[in-house]
Amino acid sequence: MFVITADQIDSRNDHDRAREMIAQLVAQSPNAFSLPPDQTAGDEIQLLVSAADRTLDAILALHRSGHWSVGLGVGTVRTPLPASTRQATGGAFIAARDAVLRAKRTEAHFALEVSQTDAAAPGIEALLTMLLLLRQRRTPHGWQAGDLFESGLAQTDIAASLGITTGAVSQRLKAAQYRVEQAARPALVRLLEQLDHGPNHGPNETDTTA
């Protein structure tokens, strides 16, 4: 199972963004979460997700907002599940807590931890970090063209929508490295799936940790 703990950056000098972020995540993927996302400890969000692709989507959305340090924990969760995420326990929750504390000190504001040692985890974290830093450098024009591209529009339609040439669309997408991201995301999902299905933390195991 995947647990995401996200802590709001500089929350003392900003309004509470947890509720609006949770609403955005639920609207983006209504059926992604094993339990309803929770606001915990005032300025934190906690998510329990079973699917690797939905986990990656949530991480990307949180990071894109620019307001969160994101910790991803992978491991077991005690079953049966309680009524709310904040009541749930297990190795994945402990790992997510360790990850978000470390994420606050990283350039990408992201870290990954597993509840049992897995030699693949540092490499997967490094690849995810590279993707997040690539997206972090994207310009507003790059996001604008890329969002339309990801919605399935052809470059000619994107050009008409933005009032620019198809050549300009191509240049924006190239500068934003959208095709690189599209190629990387399926591979990252597969790596997260392999991490989740490791011998020590399969998704359907009952966790005996407190």
C-alpha positions in Angstrom: 0.0 0.0 0.0 1.0 3.6 -0.5 0.7 6.3 2.1 1.3 10.0 1.2 1.9 12.5 4.0 2.1 16.1 2.7 3.1 19.0 5.0 2.2 22.5 3.9 5.3 24.6 3.2 5.6 27.8 5.3 2.1 27.3 6.7 2.7 30.0 9.4 2.8 32.7 6.7 0.0 31.3 4.5 -3.6 30.3 4.8 -4.6 26.7 5.4 -4.5 25.0 2.0 -5.3 21.5 3.1 -9.1 21.5 2.4 -8.7 23.0 -1.1 -5.9 20.5 -1.9 -7.9 17.6 -0.8 -10.9 18.8 -2.9 -8.6 19.1 -5.9 -7.2 15.6 -5.4 -10.6 14.0 -5.0 -11.9 15.8 -8.1 -8.9 14.7 -10.1 -9.2 11.0 -9.1 -12.5 10.3 -7.3 -11.9 6.6 -6.8 -8.2 6.7 -6.1 -8.2 6.5 -2.3 -8.7 3.5 -0.1 -10.0 5.8 2.6 -11.2 9.4 2.3 -8.2 11.8 2.4 -7.7 13.4 5.8 -6.3 16.7 7.1 -4.2 15.8 10.1 -2.1 17.9 12.5 -3.5 21.1 11.2 -1.5 21.7 8.1 -0.9 18.1 6.9 -2.7 15.9 4.4 -2.7 12.1 4.6 -3.7 9.8 1.7 -4.0 6.0 1.5 -3.8 4.7 -2.0 -3.6 1.1 -3.3 -2.7 1.8 -7.0 0.7 3.0 -8.1 -0.6 5.1 -11.0 -3.0 7.0 -8.7 -0.2 7.5 -6.2 2.0 9.1 -8.8 -0.8 11.3 -10.0 -1.3 12.5 -6.4 2.4 13.2 -5.9 2.5 15.2 -9.1 -0.5 17.3 -8.3 0.8 18.1 -4.8 4.2 19.0 -6.1 2.8 21.1 -8.9 0.9 23.3 -6.5 4.2 24.3 -4.9 2.8 24.4 -1.4 3.7 20.9 -0.1 6.6 18.8 1.1 5.6 15.3 0.1 6.5 12.0 1.8 5.7 8.7 0.2 5.6 5.6 2.4 5.4 2.1 1.0 4.5 -0.9 3.1 1.9 -2.7 5.0 -1.3 -1.2 6.5 -3.1 -2.8 9.4 -6.4 -4.4 8.4 -9.3 -4.2 8.6 -9.2 -0.6 7.7 -10.8 1.9 10.1 -13.3 4.5 9.0 -10.8 7.3 8.4 -7.2 7.6 7.2 -6.1 9.4 10.4 -7.1 6.3 12.4 -5.2 3.9 10.2 -1.8 2.5 11.2 1.0 0.3 9.9 4.4 0.3 8.4 3.5 2.4 5.4 2.3 5.2 7.7 5.5 5.2 9.7 7.5 5.2 6.5 5.5 8.2 5.1 6.1 10.1 8.4 9.8 9.6 8.1 9.7 10.5 4.4 7.9 13.8 4.8 10.3 14.9 7.5 13.2 14.2 5.1 11.3 15.8 2.2 11.4 19.2 4.0 15.2 19.3 3.5 15.3 18.3 -0.1 15.4 20.5 -3.2 12.3 18.8 -4.7 10.4 18.7 -1.4 9.9 14.9 -1.9 11.2 11.8 -0.3 10.3 8.1 -0.3 10.7 5.5 2.4 9.7 1.8 2.7 8.6 0.0 5.8 11.1 -2.8 5.1 14.6 -2.3 3.6 14.5 -2.5 -0.2 17.6 -1.9 -2.3 15.5 -0.4 -5.1 14.0 2.4 -3.1 16.8 5.0 -3.3 17.0 4.6 -7.1 13.2 5.0 -7.5 13.3 8.1 -5.2 16.1 9.5 -7.4 14.1 9.0 -10.6 11.0 10.5 -9.1 13.0 13.5 -7.9 14.4 14.0 -11.4 10.9 14.1 -12.8 9.7 16.5 -10.1 12.6 18.9 -10.7 12.0 18.8 -14.5 8.4 19.8 -13.9 9.5 22.4 -11.3 11.4 24.3 -14.0 8.5 24.3 -16.5 7.2 27.8 -17.5 3.6 28.9 -17.3 3.5 28.7 -21.2 4.9 25.2 -21.0 2.2 24.1 -18.6 -0.5 25.8 -20.7 0.5 23.9 -23.8 1.2 20.7 -22.0 -2.1 20.6 -20.2 -3.9 20.9 -23.5 -1.6 18.2 -25.0 -2.3 15.8 -22.2 -6.0 16.4 -22.6 -5.7 14.7 -26.1 -5.7 17.8 -28.3 -3.7 17.7 -31.5 -1.0 20.4 -31.9 -3.1 22.2 -34.5 -6.0 22.4 -32.1 -3.7 23.6 -29.3 -2.3 26.3 -31.6 -5.8 27.5 -32.5 -6.8 27.5 -28.8 -3.7 29.5 -27.7 -3.6 31.8 -30.8 -0.1 30.7 -31.7 1.5 28.7 -34.5 1.9 24.9 -34.5 5.6 25.5 -34.5 5.4 27.5 -31.4 3.3 24.8 -29.7 6.0 22.3 -30.7 8.7 24.5 -29.2 6.8 24.9 -25.9 6.2 21.2 -25.6 9.9 20.5 -26.3 11.1 23.1 -23.8 8.7 21.7 -21.2 10.0 18.1 -21.9 6.4 16.8 -22.0 7.3 13.8 -24.2 10.1 12.9 -21.8 7.6 13.0 -18.9 5.1 10.9 -20.8 7.7 8.3 -21.5 8.9 8.2 -17.9 5.6 8.0 -16.1 4.7 4.4 -17.1 8.1 3.2 -16.1 7.9 5.0 -12.7 4.5 3.4 -12.2 5.9 -0.1 -12.8 8.8 0.6 -10.4 6.4 1.7 -7.7 4.3 -1.4 -8.3 7.4 -3.6 -7.9 8.3 -1.8 -4.7 4.8 -2.2 -3.4 4.7 -5.9 -4.2 8.1 -6.6 -2.6 8.3 -9.8 -0.4 8.1 -7.8 2.9 5.2 -5.5 2.1 2.6 -6.9 -0.2 -0.6 -4.9 -0.5 -2.9 -7.4 1.0 -0.9 -8.4 4.1 -2.1 -7.6 7.6 0.4 -5.4 9.3 1.2 -6.3 12.9 3.1 -3.1 13.8 1.5 -0.6 16.0 
